[in-house]
Amino acid sequence: MKLKMQSIHFDADRKLLAFIQEKVDKLNHFHDGIVDGEVVLRVEKNQTHENKSIQIKVNIPGNELIAKTRKQTFEEATNLAVETLSNQIKKHKEKIRGGKSVKFTPDTSESDEELYS
């Protein structure tokens, strides 16, 4: 999947970008129609240790899914954001299937012989 990555207030190294790409690529296991994505990495200026935030957007046909998390490391934030997106994808697929699925229950009140005689 093609990802546009942007880092704010720092320069991200290749290992981090490769890690993020690998994790986000795993979302294709849940939905094979993911078009592209965007990742924004940011170092927040606050007093807490959890100052690394990541926002991941993925575009699927007819929808855009977004997850934003903040943790102590970018790796932790990435793992949590990808898990959140996988849950969103699953819910999206269930919603689509739920609206289109039709359950067939055969009418057992009449036998086949009565129907065709």
C-alpha positions in Angstrom: 0.0 0.0 0.0 1.2 3.4 -0.8 1.7 5.6 2.3 2.4 9.3 2.4 4.4 9.9 5.6 5.1 13.2 7.3 7.0 13.9 10.5 6.5 17.2 12.4 9.1 18.7 14.8 11.7 16.0 14.0 13.3 13.9 11.2 12.1 10.3 11.2 14.7 7.7 10.5 14.4 4.9 7.9 13.9 2.2 10.5 10.9 3.9 12.0 9.3 4.6 8.6 9.9 0.9 7.5 8.4 -0.3 10.8 5.3 1.8 10.2 5.0 0.7 6.6 5.2 -2.9 7.6 2.5 -2.6 10.3 0.1 -0.6 8.1 0.6 -3.1 5.2 -0.8 -5.8 7.5 -4.2 -4.0 7.3 -4.5 -5.5 3.8 -5.3 -8.9 5.6 -8.5 -7.3 6.8 -9.5 -5.4 3.6 -8.0 -5.9 0.2 -9.5 -2.7 -1.2 -7.4 -0.2 0.7 -6.4 2.4 -1.8 -3.8 4.4 0.0 -2.9 6.0 3.3 -1.4 8.9 5.1 0.7 8.9 8.3 1.5 12.0 10.4 4.1 11.6 13.2 4.4 14.4 15.7 6.4 15.1 18.9 4.1 16.9 21.2 5.5 19.7 23.4 4.2 18.7 26.8 5.6 17.6 30.1 4.4 14.0 30.0 6.4 11.0 28.7 3.7 10.1 26.3 4.5 12.8 23.8 4.8 10.8 20.6 1.7 10.9 18.5 0.7 9.2 15.3 -2.3 9.7 13.1 -3.0 7.1 10.4 -5.6 7.6 7.7 -6.5 4.8 5.2 -8.8 5.2 2.3 -11.1 2.4 1.4 -13.7 2.7 -1.3 -16.5 4.9 0.0 -14.9 5.7 3.3 -11.8 7.1 5.1 -10.8 5.5 8.4 -8.7 7.5 10.9 -6.8 6.4 14.1 -4.8 8.8 16.3 -2.9 7.7 19.3 -0.2 9.1 21.7 2.3 6.9 23.5 5.8 7.0 24.9 7.3 5.6 21.7 6.3 5.8 18.1 6.3 2.0 17.9 3.8 1.7 20.7 1.6 4.4 19.1 1.8 2.7 15.7 0.8 -0.7 17.1 -2.2 0.8 18.9 -3.3 2.8 15.9 -3.1 -0.2 13.6 -5.1 -2.3 16.0 -7.7 0.5 16.1 -7.8 0.6 12.3 -8.2 -3.1 12.1 -11.2 -3.0 14.4 -12.7 -0.1 12.3 -12.2 -2.1 9.1 -13.9 -5.1 10.7 -16.9 -3.0 11.8 -17.1 -1.4 8.4 -17.2 -4.8 6.7 -19.8 -6.0 9.1 -21.9 -2.9 8.5 -21.7 -3.5 4.7 -22.5 -7.2 4.9 -25.4 -6.5 7.4 -27.1 -4.2 5.0 -26.8 -6.4 2.0 -27.1 -9.9 3.4 -30.4 -11.7 3.0 -31.2 -14.8 5.0 -33.0 -17.6 3.2 -35.2 -19.7 5.3 -37.1 -22.4 3.5 -40.8 -22.7 4.0 -41.3 -26.1 5.5 -45.1 -25.9 5.7 -45.5 -27.6 2.3 -43.6 -30.5 0.9 -41.8 -30.3 -2.5 -44.4 -32.7 -4.0 -47.3 -30.4 -3.1 -45.4 -27.4 -4.6 -44.8 -29.0 -8.0 -48.1 -31.0 -8.4 
